[in-house]
Amino acid sequence: MKNASKNDSSKKNAGYKAAEYVEDGMVLGLGTGSTTHYFIEKVGMRMAEEGIKVKGIPTSFQSLLLAKKWNIPITTLEENDIDLSVDGADEVDSDFNLIKGGGAAHTKEKIVDYAAKEFIVIVDESKVVGKLGTFPVPVEVIPDASRVVIQALEDMGAECEIRMAQRKDGPVITDNGNFVIDAKFSEIASPQHLEIDLNSIPGVVENGIFTQMVDRVIVGTSDGTKEL
Ligand SMILES: O=C[C@H](O)[C@H](O)[C@H](O)COP(=O)(O)O
């Protein structure tokens, strides 16, 4: 699913630009993925070089490890509100609707990103689309419900695959112990409605459509950034 190294300088430009929005004392939502990697890196560098102090709420085990690497103190939603969350996306449209979950982290990401006072999305140009839906919608599902959820998704017109692990036999297991079904819809007419409809299938934990929550989209290019 991932397109990790291809657009690295664009991802770095986007991640580093987002780190300019971080202020001393902020609690940050730390998204997941190869673009957010650069945001976390730059926040860590600013802490070391400028002496700013922040705390982070990771959205995955991957972002927890990265935060630890850069000495960003970890906190939780129990203890703190989030000032700013920064996260990547697999697709973003002109209304700032997103598909996320290419790294199977969308459930925690949605909790953290929705809870933030400000949410910035960082992408390279390949993620900007006219209409969502080329990228299949990741749907996290309780393992026992997989078959019936696939049936319900197919009834809604999707082609479905349980996401398979690499270097492990069998399905990807999320940080929450669940499976991910990648659901390819031929058309997503209304992201808002689909986001709600998918979550009303019993057994679905969360889906990767994010709507009505993004404040700013920073697009990294090979020589800088632009905003949508
Ligand atoms: O589950 C993973 C996340 O939603 C990522 O933020 C998304 O897949 C984008 O990742 P990347 O920046 O690696 O393309």
PDBQT file of the ligand as one rigid body, heavy atoms in Angstrom, charges set to zero:
ROOT
HETATM    1  O1  LIG A 301      -2.287   4.619   8.683  1.00  0.00    +0.000 OA
HETATM    2  C1  LIG A 301      -1.509   5.455   8.280  1.00  0.00    +0.000 C 
HETATM    3  C2  LIG A 301      -1.802   6.871   8.134  1.00  0.00    +0.000 C 
HETATM    4  O2  LIG A 301      -3.125   7.218   7.920  1.00  0.00    +0.000 OA
HETATM    5  C3  LIG A 301      -0.839   7.689   7.295  1.00  0.00    +0.000 C 
HETATM    6  O3  LIG A 301      -0.883   8.987   7.796  1.00  0.00    +0.000 OA
HETATM    7  C4  LIG A 301      -1.165   7.690   5.813  1.00  0.00    +0.000 C 
HETATM    8  O4  LIG A 301      -1.197   6.366   5.326  1.00  0.00    +0.000 OA
HETATM    9  C5  LIG A 301      -0.135   8.496   5.007  1.00  0.00    +0.000 C 
HETATM   10  O5  LIG A 301       1.113   7.906   5.166  1.00  0.00    +0.000 OA
HETATM   11  P1  LIG A 301       2.389   8.385   4.356  1.00  0.00    +0.000 P 
HETATM   12  O6  LIG A 301       2.726   9.759   4.832  1.00  0.00    +0.000 OA
HETATM   13  O7  LIG A 301       3.449   7.364   4.706  1.00  0.00    +0.000 OA
HETATM   14  O8  LIG A 301       2.051   8.326   2.918  1.00  0.00    +0.000 OA
ENDROOT
TORSDOF 0
